[in-house]
Amino acid sequence: MVKYQDETLDRTFAALSDPTRRALLARLGETDSLSVSELAQPFAMSLPAIMKHLDVLTDAGLVAREKTGRTVACRLTARPMEQAMNWLNHYAQFWSANLDRLAAFVEEDPWPTAPQPQPTLPNDRASRSRAVSAPGRKKSTPRGPTRKT
């Protein structure tokens, strides 16, 4: 089993759980580095709110900030995302293999379809006479499918 640092993964997935933070990461992915003001420009929220989102992303290690004079530049860092992708890929392989086995099992022995009942016409005297002659008699149901092992 592959070992992961749980705290790092927890912080990464918690940071990615918010759509605003994912949008900030997407903007940073388009360019190499953006100032906080440039990063916050398309969002309809205050600069302090953007700063709080950036704090979460920085704590998770997804964003690195560098201050030059009065300007703070942000850029993406790859390490936490690589760990998250490795974790996701591990479980994607697990589920893919299990779902492939399930698909093979289902396709191997398809269940027969149940026969459709024949509609009776109102003018059919034979069916009406049988229904009248044995009112308490139950009709037997067709036998269900059996599995071969």
Number of C-alpha atoms within 10 A of each C-alpha: 4 6 6 12 8 9 9 18 18 13 19 22 14 13 23 19 11 11 10 14 18 15 14 20 20 12 19 18 13 9 10 11 18 20 16 17 14 12 19 19 12 10 12 9 10 10 15 10 12 20 14 12 18 22 16 18 23 20 15 22 19 21 21 17 17 12 10 8 6 6 12 13 19 22 20 23 13 11 12 18 19 11 16 17 14 14 15 12 12 13 12 13 11 11 12 11 12 12 12 11 12 12 11 11 11 11 10 9 10 9 11 9 8 10 7 6 6 6 6 9 9 8 8 9 10 9 12 13 10 10 12 10 9 9 8 8 8 7 6 6 6 8 7 9 10 8 8 5 3
